[in-house]
Amino acid sequence: MPQSLAKIYLHIIFSTKRREKFISEKIRPELHSYLTEVIYNLNSYVHEIYANPEHIHILSELPRTITIAQLILKIKTSSSIWMKTKGVEKFEWQKGYGAFSVSHSKVEIVKTYIQKQPEHHQKFNFENEFRLFLKEYNIEFDERYVWD
């Protein structure tokens, strides 16, 4: 087969540095639009996105020409610069991230989960939510190195 084809869905999660609540209600829609464009320009597609005050969830496809690390680095670098141009001068993302595979049959479930972030975070904080993802995906971790 001479053509390379792929469809890999990723649920990407990362927070602001020290989980500072930099993402306001006012800037959220603009940030969503900006990130959607960034990801589109990387030959990917955003299925759902939601920026909480201190962390973000993105359901997108992994472009077949770059790695997960490259995709997330480009997303974080460009959006960090963009946030600073919007007056959030001390804005930084955490160094790490979570990237979780999503089967095609579960895309709608993950989309709904991301859409319901405001309701979800009335019950769970980000740290507990992220720990649940790590446990669900059977990822061993050391608390000392998960947060920054």
C-alpha positions as CSV (number, residue, x, y, z in Angstrom):
1,M,0.0,0.0,0.0
2,P,1.8,3.2,-1.1
3,Q,-0.4,5.6,1.0
4,S,-0.1,6.1,4.7
5,L,-3.4,6.4,6.5
6,A,-4.3,6.8,10.2
7,K,-7.1,7.9,12.5
8,I,-5.9,8.2,16.1
9,Y,-8.0,10.0,18.6
10,L,-6.4,11.6,21.6
11,H,-7.9,13.0,24.7
12,I,-5.2,15.6,25.8
13,I,-5.2,17.1,29.2
14,F,-2.8,19.6,30.8
15,S,-2.9,22.4,33.3
16,T,-1.5,25.8,33.8
17,K,1.6,26.0,35.8
18,R,0.9,25.5,39.5
19,R,-2.8,25.2,38.4
20,E,-3.2,28.9,38.5
21,K,-6.7,30.0,37.3
22,F,-5.6,32.1,34.3
23,I,-8.3,31.2,31.9
24,S,-11.3,33.5,32.4
25,E,-14.8,33.1,31.1
26,K,-14.1,36.1,28.9
27,I,-11.0,34.7,27.2
28,R,-12.3,31.0,27.0
29,P,-14.2,31.2,23.6
30,E,-11.3,33.0,22.0
31,L,-8.8,30.5,23.3
32,H,-11.0,27.7,22.0
33,S,-11.0,29.3,18.6
34,Y,-7.3,30.0,18.6
35,L,-6.4,26.4,19.6
36,T,-8.8,24.9,17.1
37,E,-7.0,26.9,14.4
38,V,-3.5,25.9,15.7
39,I,-4.5,22.2,15.6
40,Y,-6.1,22.5,12.2
41,N,-2.9,24.1,10.9
42,L,-1.1,21.0,12.2
43,N,-3.3,18.9,9.9
44,S,-5.5,17.7,12.7
45,Y,-9.1,18.2,13.8
46,V,-10.6,19.2,17.1
47,H,-13.6,17.2,18.0
48,E,-14.2,18.9,21.3
49,I,-12.3,21.4,23.5
50,Y,-12.9,23.0,26.9
51,A,-10.6,25.2,28.9
52,N,-11.3,25.3,32.6
53,P,-9.8,28.1,34.6
54,E,-6.6,26.0,35.3
55,H,-6.6,23.1,32.8
56,I,-7.8,22.1,29.4
57,H,-9.3,19.1,27.7
58,I,-8.9,18.6,24.0
59,L,-10.2,15.7,21.9
60,S,-8.4,15.7,18.6
61,E,-6.8,13.5,16.1
62,L,-3.1,12.8,16.0
63,P,-1.7,14.0,12.6
64,R,0.2,11.1,11.0
65,T,3.2,13.3,10.4
66,I,4.1,14.4,13.9
67,T,4.4,12.7,17.4
68,I,2.2,13.3,20.3
69,A,4.9,15.3,22.0
70,Q,5.4,17.5,19.0
71,L,1.7,18.2,18.7
72,I,1.3,19.1,22.4
73,L,4.5,21.2,22.3
74,K,3.2,23.2,19.4
75,I,-0.2,23.7,21.1
76,K,1.3,24.8,24.4
77,T,4.0,27.0,23.0
78,S,1.7,29.0,20.6
79,S,-1.2,29.3,23.0
80,S,1.2,30.5,25.8
81,I,2.5,33.2,23.6
82,W,-1.1,34.1,22.5
83,M,-2.3,34.3,26.1
84,K,0.4,36.8,26.9
85,T,-0.7,38.9,24.0
86,K,-4.1,38.9,25.5
87,G,-2.8,40.5,28.7
88,V,-2.1,37.4,30.8
89,E,1.6,38.2,31.2
90,K,2.5,35.5,33.7
91,F,0.7,32.7,31.8
92,E,2.5,29.4,31.6
93,W,1.4,25.8,31.0
94,Q,2.7,23.0,33.2
95,K,5.6,21.1,31.7
96,G,3.8,17.7,31.4
97,Y,0.6,16.5,29.9
98,G,-1.7,13.6,29.7
99,A,-2.6,12.0,26.4
100,F,-5.0,9.2,26.3
101,S,-6.1,7.1,23.4
102,V,-9.8,7.1,22.5
103,S,-11.4,4.4,20.4
104,H,-13.7,5.5,17.6
105,S,-16.6,4.0,19.4
106,K,-16.0,6.2,22.4
107,V,-15.5,9.5,20.7
108,E,-19.1,10.7,21.5
109,I,-18.7,9.7,25.1
110,V,-15.5,11.7,25.5
111,K,-17.0,14.7,23.7
112,T,-19.9,14.7,26.1
113,Y,-17.5,14.4,29.0
114,I,-15.5,17.4,27.8
115,Q,-18.7,19.4,27.2
116,K,-19.8,18.7,30.8
117,Q,-16.6,20.0,32.4
118,P,-18.2,22.8,34.4
119,E,-20.7,20.4,36.0
120,H,-18.0,17.7,36.6
121,H,-15.7,20.2,38.4
122,Q,-18.4,21.0,40.9
123,K,-17.7,17.6,42.3
124,F,-14.0,16.9,41.5
125,N,-11.0,19.1,41.4
126,F,-8.4,18.8,38.5
127,E,-5.9,16.8,40.5
128,N,-8.4,14.1,41.5
129,E,-9.8,14.1,37.9
130,F,-6.3,13.6,36.5
131,R,-5.5,10.8,39.0
132,L,-8.6,9.0,37.9
133,F,-7.5,9.1,34.3
134,L,-4.1,7.8,35.2
135,K,-5.7,4.9,37.2
136,E,-8.2,4.2,34.4
137,Y,-5.4,3.9,31.9
138,N,-3.2,1.9,34.3
139,I,-0.4,4.5,34.2
140,E,2.0,4.3,37.1
141,F,3.0,7.7,38.4
142,D,4.8,9.4,41.2
143,E,2.9,12.3,42.8
144,R,6.2,14.3,43.1
145,Y,6.6,14.5,39.3
146,V,3.0,14.9,38.1
147,W,2.5,18.5,39.3
148,D,4.4,21.6,38.6
